[in-house]
Each structure stands twice: as structure tokens, then as C-alpha cells.
Amino acid sequence: PSQRQGALCIYKVPVAGAPPVRVRCENAAVALGVPDSSTLYYATQFRGGNGGWDYEIFKAQPENGKAEKLGHVSGGRVPFDPIVFQLILSPDGKLLAGPLLDGTTCNLWALPTEGGPMRRLTDFGERSILIARSIAWAVDSGHIYAAVQETDADIVSLVGLL
């Protein structure tokens, strides 16, 4: 995205080399997927109640047409840093999925592109799991690949330092 008069904008750029075309400009911060030439999934970025970045997820048909809100993600649920928020569109165009924090762990969540609530795809329970990078869908849309790190921390008491 780039900024135009203080708002984030999404542009499309022909790979063959031609001038970029502005598609959306209402703080459209993250392009999430384009399953066909008539639909764009994207996220807008705004300051949430806690002062951090939150995201609203939209579907627009056509890409520069009226947008339909699909969901909301609090920036506090984005692993590592809210600025790296990303959901990835499944090859069949039915789900947007990505990692979100669940307390002390991180799970993969999916948002249906036809509307409805997000649903958790994994359940790491109380394990300290971090999924901080982008995920990848299998071609059949039936599996997701993710780099998962299990973290551990010990509490150490340092005595006599002063």
C-alpha cells in the first residue's frame, strides 16, 4: 500500500510493466487475495481502543466497488507485531486464514469469504506456540503449511547483584 492524502491505498501493478492503477483508498492497508478478476479481499487499518492497530476485513466486488465487511481482528491478537498482519486466501477462494494469538499461544484461524464468524483451525492448548510468518495453502485448499515454533521460558532469580 501507499499513502494518498493520509490514507493507505492499494494499487495493482501490471507485471509486464505499466503504470500502477489505484484500486482502493480508504486505509486499505493489506491486500489479502484476488481469486478472480471481479473480487478483492483486503484489510483496513485503524487505531483500536487500546491505541494499537486493529484491522477490518472486507470483500469488494468489483475490486473498486462497494465493499462488504467480513470481520474484525484486534491488533493485540496479531503475533509478533500488528504491522505484519496478513491473512492468506485459500486457492478455492472460500477461506482467509492466518495466525492469531490466543492468550499465551498462537493458533491458525479462518474467516469464511461468504461471511460468518472466524473459526479456529488448530488448538495448541496451553503450549507456548509462535507462528509469526506467513502461512501457505496446499493447492487442494484442504491443508495449510505454517512454520511453528514452540517457545519456553524459565524464571531466574538473580541475587546479590547490588
C-alpha positions in Angstrom: 0.0 0.0 0.0 1.0 3.6 -0.3 -0.4 6.8 1.2 -2.6 9.3 -0.5 -3.6 12.4 1.5 -3.0 10.5 4.8 -5.0 7.3 3.8 -3.4 4.0 2.9 -4.2 2.9 -0.7 -4.0 -0.4 -2.6 -2.7 -0.3 -6.2 -2.4 -3.0 -8.8 0.6 -3.0 -11.0 0.9 -5.0 -14.2 3.8 -7.4 -14.1 4.6 -6.7 -17.8 5.3 -3.1 -16.8 2.8 -0.3 -17.0 1.7 2.5 -14.6 0.1 1.3 -11.4 -3.7 1.7 -11.0 -5.2 2.8 -7.7 -7.9 0.3 -6.6 -8.9 1.3 -3.1 -8.0 4.2 -0.8 -9.9 4.0 2.5 -7.0 3.0 4.7 -6.8 -0.2 2.7 -3.6 -1.5 4.3 -3.3 -5.1 3.2 -4.4 -6.9 0.0 -5.4 -10.4 1.1 -6.3 -12.0 -2.2 -7.8 -11.8 -5.6 -9.4 -15.2 -6.5 -10.8 -13.9 -9.8 -10.9 -10.6 -11.8 -14.1 -9.5 -10.0 -13.3 -9.8 -6.3 -10.7 -8.2 -3.9 -10.2 -9.2 -0.3 -8.4 -6.6 1.8 -8.0 -5.2 5.3 -8.2 -1.7 6.5 -6.1 -0.4 9.3 -7.2 1.9 12.1 -6.3 2.8 15.7 -8.1 0.4 18.1 -9.4 1.1 21.6 -6.1 0.1 23.1 -4.2 2.7 20.9 -2.7 -0.1 18.7 -3.5 -1.0 15.1 -6.7 -3.0 14.5 -8.0 -4.4 11.2 -11.3 -4.8 9.5 -11.6 -7.4 6.7 -13.6 -6.6 3.6 -14.6 -8.1 0.3 -15.2 -5.9 -2.7 -17.0 -6.9 -6.0 -15.7 -5.5 -8.3 -12.3 -4.6 -6.8 -13.1 -0.9 -6.7 -16.9 -1.4 -6.0 -19.0 -1.4 -2.8 -17.2 -3.3 0.0 -18.8 -5.8 2.4 -17.3 -6.1 5.9 -16.4 -9.7 6.7 -14.8 -9.4 10.1 -12.6 -7.6 12.6 -9.1 -8.5 14.1 -7.7 -6.8 17.1 -4.0 -5.9 16.6 -3.4 -7.4 20.0 -4.1 -10.8 18.5 -1.5 -10.5 15.7 1.6 -12.5 16.6 4.9 -10.6 16.8 3.8 -7.2 15.6 0.5 -5.9 14.3 2.2 -4.2 11.4 2.9 -7.7 9.9 -0.8 -8.7 9.8 -1.7 -11.0 6.9 -4.5 -13.4 6.1 -4.0 -15.7 3.1 -6.8 -16.6 0.7 -7.3 -20.3 0.0 -6.9 -21.4 -3.6 -10.6 -22.2 -3.8 -11.5 -18.7 -2.6 -13.6 -19.9 0.4 -11.4 -19.0 3.4 -8.9 -16.4 4.6 -6.6 -17.9 7.2 -3.7 -16.8 9.3 -2.1 -17.0 12.8 -3.7 -15.2 15.7 -2.8 -15.1 19.4 -5.0 -17.0 21.9 -3.6 -15.9 25.3 -0.1 -17.4 25.6 -0.3 -19.4 22.5 -0.9 -18.9 18.8 -3.4 -20.8 16.6 -4.4 -20.7 13.0 -7.8 -19.1 12.4 -10.0 -19.0 9.2 -12.6 -16.4 8.1 -15.2 -17.6 5.5 -15.2 -15.4 2.5 -19.0 -15.7 2.2 -19.5 -14.3 5.7 -19.8 -15.8 9.2 -17.6 -15.9 12.3 -13.9 -16.8 12.3 -13.1 -20.4 13.4 -10.0 -21.8 15.0 -8.3 -24.4 12.8 -5.6 -25.6 15.4 -5.7 -26.0 19.1 -2.3 -25.9 20.8 -3.9 -25.6 24.2 -1.6 -24.1 26.9 1.6 -24.8 24.9 3.7 -21.7 24.2 3.5 -21.6 20.3 4.5 -18.8 18.0 3.5 -18.7 14.3 5.0 -15.3 13.2 5.4 -15.8 9.5 3.1 -16.1 6.6 1.3 -19.4 6.0 0.8 -21.3 2.7 -2.2 -23.2 1.5 -1.9 -26.5 -0.3 -3.4 -26.4 -3.8 -6.4 -28.5 -2.7 -7.4 -25.9 -0.1 -7.5 -28.8 2.4 -4.2 -28.2 4.2 -2.2 -25.3 5.5 1.6 -25.1 6.0 2.9 -23.0 8.8 6.3 -22.6 10.5 5.5 -23.3 14.1 7.9 -22.5 17.0 7.4 -23.9 20.4 8.9 -21.5 22.9 9.9 -22.0 26.6 10.9 -19.6 29.3 12.4 -20.0 32.7 12.1 -17.6 35.5 15.5 -16.9 37.0 16.1 -15.0 40.3 19.4 -13.1 40.3 20.5 -12.4 43.9 23.4 -10.2 45.1 23.8 -8.0 42.0 23.9 -4.8 44.0 
